């Protein structure tokens, strides 16, 4: 299984809502990532988890809260978002160690904040 | 900051023609990768070239790397309509390969 799955595919939320994005992989990868991508722009790294521990936080606002419950799952909890947070949120995974460079991406969750 | 800068920003060709996209970067790298993204979907890894390699092939793809000029090119030969997508270069540098820095991307349109 070489697939990274993300749910939901689309999400519309108000600025006072709390929602969560979910990501799952069964490739045995021990590194998982969240990226944010605005329209016609490249992906921007938000968080990296390695062995279920947060290893990189790219100064992301606290209204985004990542969680890695186990080696296969990655969540992104959303609270009090702003309209400018509307974007495609991509999850990715990779091996750790010598072959960690190649990242496998999920299809993304398209988020609209009203 | 954006490490990679692709050009052209957009490229439109006919099916069967070759497409060449270029990427420039600013700092020393561990490796450079190319990814493809179909409209509004996830990215698909195409090819990785390490800093000590100069050329790599994979099917209809040919990637070159010139570390002296800090640039790379991606050639797609005999293009197909299904190759229509955005193409991004991504670099990793320093002590960690976790952090990929993506270029702005080239939107390739292959007309049937």
Interface residues (C-beta under 8 A of the other chain):
Chain A: X4 X31 X33 X41 X42 X43 X44 X45 X48 X50 X55 X56 X88 X90 X92 X94 X100 X101 X102 X103 X104 X105 X106 X107 X108 X110
Chain B: X2 X30 X31 X33 X35 X40 X41 X42 X43 X44 X45 X48 X88 X92 X96 X97 X98 X99 X100 X101 X102 X103 X104 X105
